[in-house]
């Protein structure tokens, strides 16, 4: 049994994690950390890591980049693995995460969905095949409460494609200049509205043909299930950086 601490327990993903864990026998939510107290929690609650006292195996983080220092400090002190699902980190914070992985196991992914990670692999394959004359555009859509743009998943897709298109240049906004599209560009576009859970589309636009790869998340449950799978996977692992590719390799 993997005992889990949720960071951001009072948010929507906190509720989804609690619900998803209720139907499993390989993990249990034992504590939550959030400035706002959860309404219906049957686990230990603390408003910060400084005030948390509990016995656990893994931290699952669906919070905010500002929580990172205290969470990593607690994890390193207690030698706890961390599953980081939060997005919107600065380059400096990413460096802090990588530094922490020298002491503890860290699983980091911009998207915990199995389907998303599959389309990322398909996008890499398509980018390798559709080379000459194909422009690449990435479109992501999320709910109107999402803080960061573009999404971490869109950047994951772009980074995967750029492993193949090594001269790629990310372009987020074209209204500021007037010129033809450079063939090296990967356009990345964000839409925010309503309660869209998550939509991602990769467009390969060529001469007289267009190839698209799409993924649609219908609920937050897919992310919660993936995060719990990552937590179970990460327990007892050695320090280092892990991602969905590592998890899938064990299946």
VMD Tcl script that draws the C-alpha trace (Angstrom):
set ca {
  {0.00 0.00 0.00}
  {1.41 3.38 -1.08}
  {0.51 6.17 1.35}
  {0.12 9.51 -0.45}
  {0.22 13.19 0.53}
  {-1.68 15.49 -1.85}
  {-0.36 19.02 -2.37}
  {-3.26 21.20 -3.47}
  {-5.76 18.88 -1.80}
  {-8.62 21.43 -1.80}
  {-8.52 21.97 -5.57}
  {-10.44 20.09 -8.22}
  {-7.56 17.69 -8.83}
  {-7.35 17.01 -5.10}
  {-10.98 15.89 -5.15}
  {-10.38 13.79 -8.26}
  {-7.37 12.08 -6.65}
  {-9.37 11.25 -3.53}
  {-12.20 9.80 -5.60}
  {-9.85 7.78 -7.84}
  {-7.92 6.39 -4.86}
  {-11.12 5.25 -3.13}
  {-11.55 2.44 -5.65}
  {-7.99 1.12 -5.41}
  {-6.24 -1.24 -3.03}
  {-2.65 -0.29 -3.93}
  {-2.69 3.30 -2.61}
  {-4.32 5.51 -0.01}
  {-4.56 9.28 0.54}
  {-3.29 9.85 4.08}
  {-2.70 13.62 4.13}
  {-3.28 16.85 2.27}
  {-1.59 20.25 2.18}
  {-3.40 23.40 1.06}
  {-3.90 26.95 2.40}
  {-7.65 26.25 2.17}
  {-9.04 23.39 4.25}
  {-10.85 20.64 2.28}
  {-14.55 20.26 3.07}
  {-14.93 16.49 3.21}
  {-11.53 14.96 3.94}
  {-10.95 11.83 5.97}
  {-7.19 12.36 6.06}
  {-4.68 14.48 7.96}
  {-4.77 18.12 6.83}
  {-2.19 20.91 7.14}
  {-2.18 24.43 5.72}
  {1.55 24.16 4.94}
  {4.35 21.63 4.92}
  {5.82 23.33 7.98}
  {2.72 22.22 9.93}
  {2.41 18.73 8.46}
  {3.03 15.70 10.64}
  {2.21 12.36 9.07}
  {3.68 9.08 7.86}
  {3.65 8.73 4.08}
  {5.45 7.21 1.10}
  {4.98 9.69 -1.77}
  {3.90 13.29 -2.38}
  {1.62 14.00 -5.36}
  {1.65 17.68 -6.32}
  {-1.25 19.41 -8.08}
  {-0.76 22.88 -6.61}
  {1.07 26.04 -7.72}
  {4.72 26.81 -8.57}
  {4.96 28.98 -5.44}
  {4.61 25.84 -3.27}
  {7.71 24.23 -4.79}
  {10.38 25.38 -2.26}
  {8.51 24.18 0.84}
  {7.41 20.95 -0.82}
  {10.91 20.04 -2.01}
  {12.36 20.99 1.35}
  {9.92 18.69 3.14}
  {10.45 15.88 0.63}
  {14.24 16.03 0.95}
  {14.06 16.17 4.74}
  {11.75 13.13 4.89}
  {13.37 11.37 1.90}
  {10.00 11.19 0.15}
  {9.54 10.69 -3.61}
  {7.57 13.44 -5.37}
  {5.19 13.23 -8.32}
  {5.07 16.75 -9.77}
  {2.01 17.41 -11.93}
  {1.99 21.20 -11.52}
  {2.95 23.25 -14.58}
  {4.11 26.82 -15.17}
  {7.53 26.54 -13.51}
  {10.30 29.01 -14.30}
  {13.65 27.82 -15.64}
  {15.12 28.43 -12.20}
  {12.46 26.26 -10.57}
  {13.03 23.48 -13.08}
  {16.67 23.61 -12.07}
  {15.64 23.26 -8.42}
  {13.57 20.19 -9.30}
  {16.46 18.61 -11.17}
  {18.80 19.37 -8.26}
  {16.36 17.76 -5.80}
  {16.28 14.61 -7.94}
  {19.87 13.98 -6.90}
  {18.57 13.31 -3.39}
  {15.04 11.93 -3.94}
  {13.07 10.25 -6.74}
  {11.14 12.85 -8.77}
  {8.46 12.01 -11.33}
  {7.61 15.04 -13.47}
  {5.15 15.28 -16.32}
  {3.12 18.12 -17.79}
  {0.31 15.64 -18.38}
  {-0.43 12.37 -16.58}
  {-2.78 10.97 -19.24}
  {-1.74 7.75 -20.99}
  {-3.43 8.96 -24.17}
  {-1.52 12.24 -24.21}
  {1.78 10.45 -23.85}
  {0.80 8.19 -26.74}
  {0.05 11.12 -29.07}
  {3.39 12.66 -28.10}
  {5.12 9.55 -29.42}
  {2.93 9.67 -32.55}
  {3.81 13.35 -33.05}
  {7.52 12.54 -32.91}
  {7.03 9.82 -35.52}
  {4.99 12.13 -37.74}
  {7.59 14.89 -37.46}
  {10.27 12.46 -38.63}
  {8.21 11.28 -41.61}
  {6.50 14.54 -42.64}
  {9.65 16.59 -43.10}
  {9.64 18.36 -46.45}
  {6.95 20.98 -46.90}
  {4.99 20.31 -43.69}
  {4.41 23.10 -41.19}
  {3.69 22.21 -37.55}
  {1.12 23.98 -35.39}
  {-0.02 23.02 -31.88}
  {-3.39 24.12 -30.51}
  {-4.40 23.64 -26.87}
  {-7.71 24.46 -25.17}
  {-8.44 24.58 -21.44}
  {-10.96 25.98 -18.94}
  {-11.06 29.64 -18.06}
  {-9.50 29.10 -14.61}
  {-6.18 27.76 -15.91}
  {-3.36 30.14 -15.02}
  {-0.51 29.21 -17.36}
  {-0.40 29.44 -21.14}
  {0.63 27.62 -23.16}
  {-0.17 24.46 -21.26}
  {2.59 22.23 -19.99}
  {1.27 19.53 -22.29}
  {1.57 21.75 -25.37}
  {5.19 22.40 -24.45}
  {5.74 18.66 -23.91}
  {4.47 18.05 -27.44}
  {6.61 20.84 -28.88}
  {9.71 19.60 -27.04}
  {9.12 16.07 -28.32}
  {8.76 17.29 -31.92}
  {11.89 19.44 -31.58}
  {13.86 16.31 -30.71}
  {13.27 15.40 -34.38}
  {13.15 18.93 -35.83}
  {16.33 20.07 -34.11}
  {16.28 23.55 -35.67}
  {12.72 24.25 -34.48}
  {11.75 27.70 -33.24}
  {8.69 28.13 -30.98}
  {6.38 30.96 -32.01}
  {3.57 31.95 -29.60}
  {2.20 35.09 -31.21}
  {2.33 36.29 -34.80}
  {0.34 39.53 -34.62}
  {3.40 41.58 -33.66}
  {5.16 41.18 -37.00}
  {4.32 40.82 -40.68}
  {6.34 38.22 -42.56}
  {5.93 34.81 -44.08}
  {5.99 31.79 -41.83}
  {9.49 30.37 -41.38}
  {9.69 26.63 -42.09}
  {11.44 26.11 -38.74}
  {8.50 27.47 -36.76}
  {6.35 25.43 -34.41}
  {3.30 27.57 -33.74}
  {1.80 27.15 -30.26}
  {-1.67 28.56 -29.59}
  {-3.82 28.71 -26.44}
  {-7.57 28.96 -25.96}
  {-9.18 29.53 -22.54}
  {-12.91 29.21 -22.04}
  {-15.72 27.59 -20.11}
  {-14.94 24.31 -18.39}
  {-12.88 22.67 -21.16}
  {-10.89 19.93 -19.40}
  {-8.16 19.66 -21.98}
  {-7.96 19.50 -25.79}
  {-4.70 19.18 -27.75}
  {-4.20 19.09 -31.50}
  {-1.00 18.80 -33.51}
  {-1.38 19.93 -37.13}
  {1.04 18.95 -39.90}
  {0.05 21.18 -42.81}
  {1.56 20.27 -46.16}
  {0.91 20.95 -49.83}
  {-2.64 19.74 -50.57}
  {-2.86 17.59 -47.42}
  {-3.15 18.10 -43.68}
  {-2.45 15.51 -41.01}
  {-3.82 16.09 -37.49}
  {-3.32 14.21 -34.23}
  {-5.78 15.05 -31.46}
  {-6.52 14.16 -27.87}
  {-9.56 15.11 -25.81}
  {-9.81 14.68 -22.04}
  {-13.46 14.32 -20.93}
  {-12.79 14.59 -17.20}
  {-9.98 15.15 -14.72}
  {-10.17 11.48 -13.72}
  {-7.68 10.49 -16.42}
  {-5.06 12.77 -14.84}
  {-5.83 11.55 -11.32}
  {-5.48 7.90 -12.32}
  {-2.18 8.61 -14.05}
  {-0.85 10.49 -11.02}
  {-1.77 7.63 -8.68}
  {-0.09 5.15 -11.02}
  {3.02 7.32 -10.95}
  {2.96 7.45 -7.14}
  {2.76 3.66 -6.87}
  {5.52 3.36 -9.46}
  {7.79 5.86 -7.70}
  {7.66 4.30 -4.23}
  {11.02 2.68 -3.35}
  {12.72 4.02 -6.49}
  {16.26 5.38 -6.35}
  {16.87 9.16 -6.57}
  {16.63 10.52 -10.10}
  {14.26 12.04 -12.65}
  {11.42 9.84 -13.93}
  {8.59 10.42 -16.39}
  {5.70 8.63 -18.09}
  {8.05 6.82 -20.46}
  {9.67 5.11 -17.47}
  {6.28 4.14 -16.05}
  {5.04 2.75 -19.36}
  {8.23 0.72 -19.78}
  {7.29 -1.31 -16.69}
  {3.83 -2.21 -18.01}
}
mol new
graphics top color blue
foreach p $ca { graphics top sphere $p radius 0.5 }
foreach p [lrange $ca 0 end-1] q [lrange $ca 1 end] { graphics top cylinder $p $q radius 0.2 }
display resetview
